[in-house]
Amino acid sequence: MTMSGQDIASVIKQQIEGFGSQVATADVGTVVEVADGVARIHGLSSCRSTELVEFKDNLFGIALNLEEDSVGAVILGSDRAVKEGDEVKTTGRIVEVPVGSELLGRVVDPLGRPIDGKGAIQTSKTRPVERVAPDVTTRKAVDTPVQTGIKAIDAMIPIGRGQRELIIGDRSTGKTAICLDTIINQKGKDLLCIYVAIGQKAVKVAQAVEVLERHGAMEHTIIVVANASDSAALQYLAPYSGCTMGEEFMEQGKEALVIYDDLSKHAWAYRQMSLLLHRPAGREAYPGDVFYLHSRLLERSAKVGEEQGGGSLTALPIIETLAGDVSAYVPTNVISITDGQIYLETDLFNAGQRPAVNVGLSVSRVGGAAQTRAMRRVAGRLRLDLAQYRELATFAQLGASDLDAATRRQLARGQRTVEILKQGQYVPQPVEEQVMIIYAATNGFLDEVPVDRASRWEEEFHRFMKASHPEIGQKIVETRLLEEDTENALVKAIGEFQNQFGP
């Protein structure tokens, strides 16, 4: 069957009428140099800072250096496929990642691509990874606690929702363990967690995922991973991606917690990228904007007012020190950005104090505002008592045998307080149990208990309270107070338990 001239004309007319006038344009450049994950590109005159540029084979990079006659871009992946003379195109898109509740329970890379073998993530919303932090007028005072489940922290160095609390210490002192305990403690609660692993060994990240799955904590957690074997560009991008995912929850009026493990390796990755991009090195070979690197990340954590949804984003950055040197360049930078720090000491860790929190060097600038009134009441003098005990213990080690009775009592109580602040890994404690045991310790109910039996006393005490007096803990949870009648009932219950426990 042949078409007549009239039919052909009508088909052509329809095609002309349906022809779209939209034309896709792209700025095209040429790779002139590539080495160590960094490409220098000639052209791309309309390229923007942090814009995604596309190499061949669906490989992308981030434009970071915009120079007069070239663009310096870091490659997000292996640079082996990129050769001199290759064509590069702009995409018109600033670096962005998928966000939303669909990511909960998943392990993703810094670009939001799943790496846990559980299939694609069905989310349609994305957000740019770089964003200006909420301004002062939209922020609200921090007044709600993040319950870590760790007695030493919740009692003496409380963390509030919207706060930035640094966790700092040498390698292998329990920094990651504190963060995992905090995530596990949010099971069944309203705080969503994002754990960002930067420059860690893949086996260590796999162990963390296994721990969270075993304790049922992956349901409220997103894990963003840039392993030690990944490029410096992906390690640089990882914390911003995790922060962006948390910001989405905050703007929906939800509560989120993001953990950066750790920012020392993030700074190392940025230093490596910057040196390859020929940025001038400053102190300790770090570029001059390394403070801005972390400040623009951590300032995005906030508790916002009801007009902005009333959500919050809390940040727990981790910094690894070398030989306890907190005065090094990157640690001092991050200390000055955050609202306090939890300092973990190697000597305390080796002496069996877990978590190895140095109370003297640790501080929370939010303080009691981030505690329930019940905890504030029982733990008010705990910090001072421990500091005095450590001073007395140092003095007593000098051989002072003629100590007066009051000093001996203070030393005895301090020893028992230190014992009950010890806590096993992955066993966070509910706030009502913390309030009851700290009340017992600070009011002298453990003074006659042998030091080596203090932890057993605590364990059996909690078992006794759950079995015989569950209403006391329930009242503390419901009212968030330690009212006079509740306190009297607690004192009576402690007396009952002591009679059962024996000497």
Disulfide bonds with the S-S distance in Angstrom:
none
